[in-house]
Amino acid sequence: MDHAADAHRTDLMTITRHVLNEQSKYPESRGDFTILLSHIVLGCKFVCSAVSKAGLAKLIGLAGETNVQGEEQKKLDVLSNEVFVKALISSGRTCILVSEEDEEATFVEPSKRGRYIVVFDPLDGSSNIDCGVSIGTIFGIYLVKDKDNPTLDDVLQPGTNLLAAGYCMYGSSCTLVLSTGSGVNGFTLDPSLGEFILTHPHIKIPKKGKIYSVNEGNAKNWDEQTTKFVEKCKFPTDGSPPKSLRYVGSMVADVHRTLLYGGIFLYPADKKSPNGKLRVLYEVFPMSYLMEQAGGQAFTSKQRALDLVPKKIHERSPVFLGSYDDVEEIKALYAAAEENNA
Ligand code: FBP
């Protein structure tokens, strides 16, 4: 580590500076988006600190409440949700909030309302919280049609209408990955500065990968196409080497690795979960948006994931996302099945 060079590193591309540069491309912009993002970043810094000292601060374990998904909420789930809801409302830039932890959408009171809708999973990967394995926050940002008359329809938009999406991973380092529609950039939190610094500019996912990521514990309930695809990953028939299996069980961690190394992450539907497990608005859409912005793709077993139009705020969908060529393979299997059934 060249501390001297580091100490003289004066041209810091912080996430705020990066977004301000992006904003300067839109002369009509009033800075609302930058202000909103700075409040999301504040929430991520708070959660990063809480997660890193969870064991010390007795933040491990259950909160004694259950969320809309019927899941027992962890103390950190509740704390993270509270921090993000308060930060987003205090930004004065939000109109509607949808959180994985709240049954209903939150309509911000008119005096504090802005024109953005934020859908988010305050702490994703809850099964890994208590064992210190990487977890994260996922978010997506939409514009409301009319902030004076917001409705639930404003939230139930296709993912193609997203303005921006990102996630923050709380792992060996704290990494925030963001897209505002012109590519994907990664920022690492420098704890000594308390600033997210640009460390992964213009992330492009490799066209084809050597890794597949899925919970094989569900294999007996998979449909024929998913079973065939995973079989091909393990026993390729085209002479290529088998793919390696990597599965953390935190979508943020599995998607982050997929974005950087390539390959495919899948959470398919199965007999037990006919719509899969992952939620469309604040898991599938943001991650699919980032994948497409990085040159990959995301598929539901029926269509491009971002073309989905959810009917409920906590709707679930199967998802296959990652390197373009790897997702093409699973799309071909479902297309062939559809043709055979036609
Ligand atoms: P939470 O948001 O409730 O944590 O659930 C989502 C999730 O933990 C994802 O992060 C992960 O990809 C998936 O569920 C793991 O599910 P499973 O344990 O069934 O493999």
Boltz pocket constraint, residues with backbone or C-beta under 6 A from the ligand:
constraints:
  - pocket:
      binder: B
      contacts: [[A, 71], [A, 100], [A, 121], [A, 123], [A, 124], [A, 125], [A, 126], [A, 127], [A, 215], [A, 249], [A, 250], [A, 251], [A, 252], [A, 267], [A, 277]]
      max_distance: 6.0
